[in-house]
């Protein structure tokens, strides 16, 4: 097996709720454990605080090298402080939107954090606060935030011609996290169960904050990585997404032990693909509906081939985007004019992609 595959397996064993402490302790006590690789891949996949918290919960922190223990402790403490501030911001936004009767629901990390799913709020790294808002109230919500010190970041001219899943990010000096007001969950993908109307209709209140139903949270968590973050296209797995799936599945099982949530979800090819990749490293979610993904294993154990595969896919994607832009420039005079005026940035961006 490749070095990356071995590192992934160790990370998975730390995050898993089924790997025994005895087995994990034996693995981490081995002299050939590459802690540097674990930190590198853990950082790339935004699970460094998660790894530290899981080792602490398992009472295995003594296995960490002393300097690494101090380093991970510091990062986790900073993330805990940040998440406390994010929770305060979420509470403020929730109160503000409810006061002005704006139909909304918090998404992704903000929803998970506000729902109290984590044993330690430091477990989850969060970037922006994502909020789905009823389409007819998007402009009202956007203006309301501007009245409360939030300012939209500058966007390129393409924002006028191509609809994104959210409005421009909004930031403020008063709070720690930027906000993204979503008009929809995906750019092109449509799924009835995750339509704006159903997600908003199925929302529930947790700790005085509107969040999606548990099933909608699980589906959006998975599909956001597989579709929005190109996990399906590039055959990638993300440990932060997987850990959120484990947490949500565990919560669902505790609430409804007889419910087969994986069976319900695996009729979707993207969700099934997520579980197939997850099952390569985790035993938590294995079942007859989602076997191990042999292609995913192949790419992980052949990094050079995987690199060229990713390069090829990326270039095909870029060519499709360029073709779409060319058609737009030929059919839309205003777009062609804006493209010419911003040609220096466009050319530099094009060069960077190739």
N, C-alpha and C positions, 0 to 999 in steps of 0.2 A: 504494500500500500504506500501511497505517496505521503510525504511529510504533512501536507495540508489535510489529507484524509485523517491521519492519526490525530492531528490537532483538533479537527472538528469533532472527532469522537470524544475526546477528553472534555471539550466544552459542553457537548451534549450530555455527557454523564454528570457533569456538575449541575446543569440546569434541570435534568430529569427528576421526576418524582417517583420513578420506579427503580432506578439504579441504586443498589444498596450502598450504605456507607462503608461497609467492609470492602466491597469491590472497588469503590472509588478511592478509598484510603490506600489500597494496595497499588492502584494505578499512579496516584500522585506521589507516592513514596519512592517510586522507581527512580534510579539515578539518571535515566535518560529523558526525563520529562523536560520538554523545551518550553519553559515559562515565557521566554521572549516571544515565541510563536503564538502562544495562547493570548498574550497581551496584544500583539499586533492584530490578530484576527478578531479578538474580542472588541478591540477599539473600532475596527472597520465596521463591525456589525452592531455597534452601540450597545454592548452587553457587559461592559467592564463592571459597572456597579451591580448588575444582576449576578454576575459570577461571584463577586465578593459577598453579597448578601446571601446567596445560596450556600456558600461555604460556611458562612457564619451560622446560618440556620441548621446546618448539618454538624456544627461544632468541629469543623475541620480546618479552621484558620491556622492552626499550628503547623500545618503542612506547607504553608507558604514560606518562601525565603523572607527573612526579616525585612530587607529593603523593599521587597515587593509588597509585603503586608502593609507597610507604611504608605506606600504609593497608592495602593488600591483603597486603603482606608480614607486617604485624603480626597480622592476622586469621588468616592461614595458619599462622604460627608458634604462635599460641595453640591452633589446632585440632590441630596436630601434637602439641603437649604433652598436650592433652586425650585424643587417641586413644591415645597411649602409655599413659596412665593407664587408659583403658578396656580396652586389651589386657591389662594386668596384672590388672584386675578379672575379665575373661573367663577368664583362666588360673586364677585363684583359684576361681571358680565351677565351672569344668570339673573341677578337682581335687576339690573338695568333693562335687559330685554323683556323680562316679565312685567316690569313696571310700564313699559311702552307697548305691551301686548304684541310683541314680535314672536311669531311661531318659529321655534328653533330647537336644535338638539346638538349637543356637543359630540364630537367624534373622536375616534382613535385614542391616543394617549391621554388626552384631557378627560375623556369619558371614563376610561379605565381607572384613572387616578381618582376622579371624583366619586366613582362607585365604590372605592375602598377594596378593590380586588387584591391588592398587594399586602403581604405581611409587613413589609417595610416600604414606605413610599419612595425610598431611594432606589428601589429595584428597576424602575423604568426611566430611561432617558427620553425626554420630550423636547421637541424643537418648538414648533408653532402650536397655537391653540386653534384647532379646526372646528368650525361651527357650520352646520347645515341650516340654511334659512329658507323659509317659504319663498318661492320665486317672486311673488307679488310684493314681498316686503324687503327684498334685497337692498334696494336703493335707500329705503327708510333706515335700515340697520347700518348701512354704510355711512350715511349722513349723521346718524346718531353717534357713532363712534368718533367721527371727526369733531363733533361737539364736545366730546370728552377726551380731548388731547391726542387721539390717535390720528396719524397721518399716513396716507398711502405712499408706498415707495414708487419711484419713477418706473414706468414700463416702456417697452419699445413700441414702435408704431404697429407691430404685428398684433398687438392686443385689440386694435380697432377692427381687425378683419377675421381673426380666428378666435372662436369662443373657448375660453379656458374653463376648467371645472370650478374655479373660484375667482373672486375679484382680486385686485392687487393686494398684496400683503400690507398690513397696517401695523405701524410701530408707534411707541410712545416712550418718553423718558420716565413716566410714572410707574410703568410695570415692566416685568422682566421678559415676557414672551410676546412675539408678534402674533397677529391674528389673521386667519384666512377665513373669509366668509364664503362658503360653498354654495354655488347654484345647483351643483349636482356632484355625485360621487366619482363619476368617471367621464372621460372626454367623449369616447365613442361607444364604449360597451354599455349595453342596456340589459337589465335584469329586473323583471317585474317586482320581485321581492325586495329589491333595493332601490326602487323608484323613490323620488323625493316624497311623494304623497304617503306611501306606505311606511317609510322610515319615520316620518313625522307622526303619522297616525299611531304607530306601534311604540312610540317612545314611552319611557317610564321615568319616574322621578327617583333619584338616588341622592340622599343627603341634600335635598332641596335643589338638585340640578337635573335638568332634562338630559337623558342619555338614551341611546337606542336600546331596543330589546336585546336580550343576550344573543339570540340567533343572528340578528342583524349586526351586532358587534363582531361576532365570530366571522361571518361572511365578509364583512367589509375589511376586517383585519387581514384576512387571507387574500382577498381579491385586490386590495390596495397594493400589496407586494407583487402578486402575480401579474397584474395588469398595469397599474400606474407606475410601478417601479421596475417593470419588465422582467420579473422573476421567471415568468413562463417562457418568454421569448428567448432569454439567455440561459435558461435551465439553471437558475441560481436558487439558493436557499438563504433565508435571513433568520438568524437566531433570535433577534428581538421579536419578529413576527411569530416564530414558532413558540417562544416562551409565552407570549400573549395568548396564543391558541391553547397551550397547556393550562394556563391559569383559567381561561374562560371555560374550557371543557371540564376542568376539575370542579368549578363552581356549578356548572349545569348538572353534573353527575350528583353532586351533593344535594342539590335541590330536587332533582328528578332522577333517581337511580335507575328507573326502568326505561328511560328515554335513550334512544340510540341516535345521538346527534350527528355522529359521523356518517351513518347510513343515510340520514336525511339530507346531508350536504353533498355527499359524494356523487350525486347525479350531475353536478356541475363539473365540467372537465378541468377547470382551473383549480377548484377546491380539491378535486381528486388528485391532481398533480402535486399540489401542496403536501398532501398527506403521504403520497408516494415518496417524495423527497425526504420528508420528515422521518419516515419509517426506516430510512437507511441508517440513521443514527439513534433514533429514539424507539423505545418499546412502549411508551405511554399510550400511543394512539393506534397501535397495530390492530388490524381487523381484516375480515375477509373482503371488505369493500375497497381496500387500498393497499396493494402489494408494494414491495420495494421497487424503486425506479433504477433499473440497471443502466440506463443511459446517463443518469445523473452520477452514478458511481463511476462510470467510464470517464466522464469529463473530469471529475475530481482527481482521479488517479492518473490522468494524462494531461498535466497542466500546460504543456507546450501546445498540444493539439487544441485544448480548450481556449488558449489565448488566441490562436488563429481563427478558431470558430467564432469567438466573440467579435474579433476585428471584422470578419466577413459579414456577420449579421449587422453590425453597427453601420457599415458602409452601405448595405442594402437599404437600411432604414433611412439613412441620410439622403440617398438617391431618390427614394420615394417622397421624402419631404421636399427636396428640391424640385421634383417634377410637379408636385402640388403647388408650390410657390410660383413656378413658371406659368402654370395654367392661370393662376390668380392674376399674375402680372399682365398676361395677355388679354384677360377679360375685364379687368378693373383698372380704369385710368388713375383713380386716386391712389390705389395700392402701388401702381407703377411709379407714380410721382414720389410717394413717400419712400419707396425702395431706393430710388435714385438719390434722394437727399440724404439717406442714411447709408449710402453704399460703402463707405470706409469701414464702418462697424460690421456690416454684413460680410464684407470680404474677409476681414480679420477673423470673424467667427467661423467662416467657411474654412479658412486655412487651418484653424485650430482643431477642427473636427477631423481633418485628414492628415 
